[in-house]
Amino acid sequence: MPSFEEIANNLSLKDIYKNNLKYVTDLEATNLASNDHTMDFSKLSLRPGSHQKMSFRSTPGCIVKVHVQAQEWIPLDTLNRPRSGAPIQPTTSPTLDDELLGGIANPSISLLSTRPDSIPSVTPSSPHTSFLGRLPQGVLPVFPGGGLFDWRQPDLPPPINPPAKPKMPVEVLVQFQNGEVIKRQTIHSDGSTPQTMEVTGIEGHDIIDVIFINPNDIPITCPICKINIDRKVVYSKVKLSHEFLTNKITGVLKSVSPQIKMYKDVLTVRFEGEGAGIFGLPTIDEDLDIPYIDVGGHVEFGPINFRILAHGELIKELLEDFNTKVSAYINILIASPDALSNIMTIVGYSSSQSILSEVRGELAEFRYLIHEFSNNLYVAYFESSLTLKEQVENNIAGLTPAQLDLATPLIKYIVDGVLNYFPILNDPNPKDFTDVCLHAGYDSITINGSTNFLRINFEGSITIEPQLYVKLHQSTSYKKAPYGDLPWDKFKTTSITPTFNLMNKATSLDLGWLIETFAGSEIINALSSLLIEFDKLMVNYSEKLSAYVTEYLTILANRDHELYKFATTDSDIYIFTVDPKQLQVPHDPNYHRKSSPTEGISISLDPLKPIDHDISDLAIDSSLSPDESLNQINHLVFIMMENRSFDHMLGYLSHPDHGNRDDVEGLKGDTVELGGDLAGTTAVPRRGPSRTFYPNLPHNHSSIMRQINDGKMNGFASEYSRKLLKFWQNALDSEYSDPERVLRFQTPDVVDTYDWLVQNGAICDHWFSSVPAGTYPNRACYYSGITPALVNDDFEEDFGYISDLTIFDVLDHVGVDWVNYESNISFLRTYNNFRLDEVRIRPYEELMNKDSTPLPPVTFIDPNFTGFPDDTPNNDDQPPSDTKEGQEFIRDTINKIMDLPEWDSTMIVVLYDEHGGFSDHVAPPGTTESKFPPVDGNSPISLVNPNATCYGVRVPALAISPKIEPGTVNNHIFDHTSVFKTILQRFAPQFANSEIIPERVRQSRHLGELLSSKPSFLSEIEPHEEKPSNIISPLKKMSQLSAGRPDNEDFVYVLKNIGTPKRRRNK
């Protein structure tokens, strides 16, 4: 099939495409978007002299058009005559709308509206109104003497319909809420043609009242009474690349992309993931009933790749598949007289040999027309309001008799049958070229005559390759306007209607054997039946998915806004949102303005001394001070890994059996006393047990405080035992139940990259995590020097919206370039200023492919945390990650940077966010057993969170640079805020003591202390040649150790599900 571009050029489809994208270009040309709204009060009824007020919020340049058609209502004497019957309460009448009654609890004794003093010259006879917008046709409620009575009373006469209706005037008053009149006009209507009053030039943000007054001495009713409000609102735009968004919504796509299994004569569709739980998606089973299948095996398909498509691209792909399927069935009919005869009988044709021959010839001719046929359908899909089936009939009817005659009904039968498998092509919704579409590709499996999974008696093969397409169609919807004191004012938003299409990729099928083989035919039929059932099922869940996707996109763009529109091009998605705050009255012109994070940075405070300032400076052989040494570094690179303690990764350096160094405070091979639930027992730290570690160790704030045990550092094994009992019951009888495992340590043959760094660079053996908490709190300190919370889960609600000052804000303030390379999702995206940044937050692959692009002054690098989007192995060292993956990641990254021309003035720092539950023996500052205990009950450290009065557990920290003397060991106290301090001291020293810089940062030491005036000449890190005996695999897969409840310490789980709509903050 021709490419989309060729079709577009040949058939002028690009004009359609441009027109459908026009709102994107229009919106980009201005920051205003239409938020028009029509308030419909048709059937409004007014007594003589009474009035009805409707109000809305205006924006600058607002235009109001009032359309009224009035006629005489019931005669006044009939309206006022006494009536019997009990008053109707809103709770008992299905015809009354509480919202339209303005929330009146008892309308029988209250007025819907009365004449205000600002409306002169109106003398109401009985100041009551009625609203009939929700009543059945021809039904008229009555408000006699202030009481509301049942419209079903049989003695109510019908409304008067005189042959010639006199013109009935209606007075319309448009005014500001304070009573200032904008326009007042009497509209005369003959009862059959509505008249219009227009008000322009409304400026400012205000509440506008539109008041309808009956100046007549008879009751009137208004079959037409509408207020068109044309107002503009300021929109916000977010532009995201397909690649970026695909990485962020993979979890959502996986939730609605089913696992497909063929097992024991049954095809099964099963939904997995968090989204599946939210939508309540069930499992679908379809009985294969095929005698040739060996029940001893099974075939399973799972989604493996995801992408975002423009609407036009999706339709192109579906029509290509449509062509292939139609052509395949025509080929079968041409090749098999029996099959052709059977279908001709179905469509009511004779199956004589002469007719069969003619039909086969016409089918062969149609085969050559199929591309032109589908090209016409492609254009018609977007240009016409007809369904594709209707377009098919038109196209078939348009073929000349010379091309098709006898075969026309047969072709229609085939095409209609194929179209049943394409719900998106049959979607009756209006077609918008810019609708966002999604695609999930699956594993493919080729089944031959005999396989390990299936034994099928047929010749040839079939490749089953499911594909899932989802189209997100947009349409205008209205919500109650914000600040809901105006019940008739509505706010324009966008609603999403998803259409699903699960199918088998036609190009994977060899259908020629189907007519000969019962088994093969049954497989395809069962699969096709299952796919159709899936499409039907998803219709029932489209409303839930619609709300979920709408909220997801809104949160992604701006959680405090309403979704206005989104659009996709070939490479990018635009999300337009509107802030409802701009409609608030009184209006705050600065509603959208946020103070700069660096506001007040020029105000300085007195310098602070480090916590260990009484310890003499280290004897580094340098003629320069630490500040002067740091100024030799023009490029700082930081890599933060996950969840390992110093003793676990580098404790071997002082162990008698491995490093036996006395200049590093590591392990000595001594017996240690255990505490907590294991008090009274002892253990000896040993090497191993493997490069991987199952299950994830306890490392939330409360567990860490018990592990530290006020500096005794003896609670690690006890906490591990507690977690096994709580989460991993089925691990208690395995090797995982040994609590001494948390005391194990790695050796040089496992952490070979770090062993090279120790020999050729520097280590800091008193680098502590900033806070006794998990990943998120410590990474917050890494970026900003403080943490808003001590538990990972507490970050979920504010994902992307943390507003604390970061070192990157300071760098932007002073104009210093920086970049953060992410392998999938960087924690930096939890900050509002950077959550959607695609300029400074870049894919890690760009660093590895870097050639001519200079290394910026500051670089942060993130490992692969989640395995998203393509399930590649994690290399962040978070258990159960293989430490070999982490060592290769560090080695490759450092080697790449060492090859860059900027290496001579670069320093690379590798550190860990927190200990991850692994043991360490050095008491953190702020604990009673440490060298820096509390004084008079007060912590000696600067707090990064008011509820954390000590540092966290010690973690590995290594540095490499041509300016570092090989083998350097620094025993001073550092924590993650030292990263902020180092960057600040090097590139913005004038703000090192600013009052907006967190106190811990100002108190911290910087890494200029590691530098020497002696040059260091380094070669690349050689890959470690691993011996087979060192390859140790875990005895069980993690999936076999199923937890009894969700593990909220699992950083990967939290990161994958962070910011989802179920966690959205209430507005």
URLINVEN-V250243 format. One record per helix or strand. SS is the DSSP state (alpha for helix, beta for strand). FROM is the first residue (numbers start at 1). LEN is the number of residues. If there is no record, write none. Layout:
((SS:FROM:LEN) (SS:FROM:LEN))
//
This chain:
((alpha:4:7) (alpha:13:8) (alpha:22:8) (beta:32:3) (beta:37:4) (beta:44:3) (beta:51:8) (beta:62:11) (alpha:76:5) (beta:87:1) (alpha:107:3) (beta:129:2) (beta:142:3) (beta:147:3) (beta:168:9) (beta:181:9) (beta:195:8) (beta:206:8) (beta:220:11) (beta:232:10) (alpha:242:15) (beta:259:5) (beta:266:5) (alpha:274:6) (beta:284:4) (beta:298:4) (beta:303:8) (alpha:311:25) (alpha:337:10) (alpha:353:31) (alpha:388:11) (alpha:408:12) (beta:436:7) (beta:445:3) (beta:450:1) (beta:455:1) (beta:462:3) (beta:466:15) (beta:490:15) (alpha:506:3) (alpha:511:3) (alpha:518:23) (alpha:542:17) (beta:562:7) (beta:572:7) (alpha:580:4) (beta:604:1) (alpha:626:5) (beta:635:7) (beta:645:1) (alpha:646:9) (beta:671:3) (alpha:676:3) (beta:682:3) (beta:687:1) (alpha:701:11) (alpha:716:12) (alpha:729:3) (alpha:735:3) (alpha:739:5) (beta:745:1) (alpha:752:9) (beta:762:3) (beta:767:2) (alpha:775:10) (alpha:792:4) (beta:802:1) (alpha:807:8) (beta:818:5) (alpha:827:4) (beta:831:1) (beta:841:3) (alpha:844:5) (beta:858:5) (alpha:883:16) (alpha:901:5) (beta:906:7) (beta:935:1) (beta:938:1) (beta:954:2) (beta:957:5) (beta:968:3) (beta:974:2) (alpha:977:11) (alpha:989:3) (beta:994:1) (alpha:999:5) (alpha:1007:4) (alpha:1028:3) (alpha:1038:3) (alpha:1051:7) (alpha:1061:3))
//
